[in-house]
């Protein structure tokens, strides 16, 4: 199986933060016998995200993306992926509940922009969050795993560890 990590965020390209998430994911993949053949960084630009994912899809069996799933204006990964796949984004009511409950449980009022995180591409299999409130999802072309950038979320995402990716590779991979 060939796995590629695509880290999304202009702050990575500008050197404002180090990409320790891709490092950690690479370690987890290697520890489970899965090769990470490529790592890419791409800024918060819709067209460039699509181009990076097209390249990744052309050469990898699975793609893990980090970043761009939050509630802010520059969190555009989900929209870029939906456009790449030719599908719409739809709000998942169960995710709306998870997000609202997270804020309620912390005694905080939820800013409405957080509901953007409940939108997923049509056809995606939603993986409910184990910590925080940003869900991940798989799409059938890959599969493509989307993770948020926050370190705690990646460390707590037990089902995203490399063994979760250990599925039969598509024919012709090696």
N, C-alpha and C positions, 0 to 999 in steps of 0.2 A: 504494500500500500504506500502510495506517495502522498504525503501531507504537506500542505503549504500554509504558512501563517501570513496573514495580511493585517498589518497594524495600521489603523486609520486615525489620523489626527495631525493637523498642521503643526501642533506643538512638538511633535516628534521630529518633523523635518527641520524645524527652526532650532532644534537643540534645547528647547525649553525644559523638556523632561527626557529621561532615558527610558528606553523601551525594555524595562525589566519583565514585562508580561510575556513577550515573545521568548525571552531567555528562559523563563520559568516553564512555559509551554514546551519549548524544545527539550528541556531536561525531562519533563514528564513523558513526552513521546519516546525519547531515547530509552528511558528507564523501563518502558513497556514494549520495547523492541520494534517501534515504529519510526521509520526514517522521516525526518522533516527535511525535504529536499530543497525548499526555497523559503525565504522570508522576504516580504516586501513591506515598504512603508509608503503610504500615500496620504496626501493632505485632504482636508475637508472640502473637496470639490466633487460635485456629482459626476461629471463626465470622467474625471480621472479615477474615481473609485470604480466606476463601471469598467473602464479600460483595464485597471489592475485586476479586477475579478475575472474579466475575460481571459487575460493571460494565465491567471491561476487555474481557471477551469480547463484550459487547453492542455495543461501539463500535470495536473494533480488529481488524485482520486478523492481527496477531502480537503476542504479549506476551512481554516479557523480564522475568523476575523476578530479583532479586538478594537473596540472603540466605535463611537458614532451611534450608540443606541440610547443615549440619554434624552432628556427633555428640552435641550437647548437648540437654538437655531442652527448650530454647526453639526448637530447630531443627525446626519443625513444618510447613514449607512442603510437603514431599512428601506428608505425610499429608492436609493440607488439599486439595491438588490432587487426590489420589486420591479423596477423598470427593466433591469437586465433580464429578468425572467419573464417579462411581458405580462405581469399580473398587477392587480390593484392591492393597496393596503386596506385591511379591514380591522376594525376595533374588536377585540376579543373581550366579551363581558366578564369572563372569569379573571382576566388580567386586570380589568378595571377594579374589580373587587379586591384583588391582592394589593394593588397599589394604594387604594383608599385605606384598606386595613392597616398597611404599614404606617401611614401617616397618623391614623387614629390611634394606633398602639403606642405611638411616641408622643401622643398628646399635641400633635401639630396639625395646623390647617394645611390642606394640600393645595398648592398652586395648580391651576387647571392645566398648565402646559405639561404636567407630569403624565397626563392621559395619552400623550403621544407615544409613550412607551408601551401602551396596550395595543398599538397598531402593528400588525404583522402581515407579511405577504400572503395572499390567498394560496392555499395549498401547503403552507408551512405547518410542521408539527411543532407545537409549542412545548418548551421545557420550562415548567414553572420555576421561579427563582427559589433557591434554598436560603439565600440571605439577601437582604436589600429588597428591591422591587423591580429590577430590570430583568425581564424574561429573555431567554435565548430561544432560538428556533432552528430547526433543520429544514432544508429544502431538498427536493428529490434529485436535483442535479449535482450530485457531489458525494456526500451531502455537504452543505455549507453550514458551519456552526458559527453563530454570532454571539460574541461575548462582550460584556461591557469592559471598559478599561480598568476600573477600580480593582486594585490588587486583591482586596479581601474577597470580592466576588469570584475572581478567578481561583483563588486558593480554596474557597468553599464549594466550588462547583464540582463536586465529586464525580458526577456523571459525565463531565467533560474531560476527565483525565483520559489519557491515551487509550486505556482499555475500552472506553466507550466507542472509540473510533475503530477498534479492531473488528472490522467487518470484511467480508470477502471483497477483494479488490476487483474492479472492472476488468474485463478481459483485455489483455495486451499491456497491462501495467507491469512495472518491474523495478 
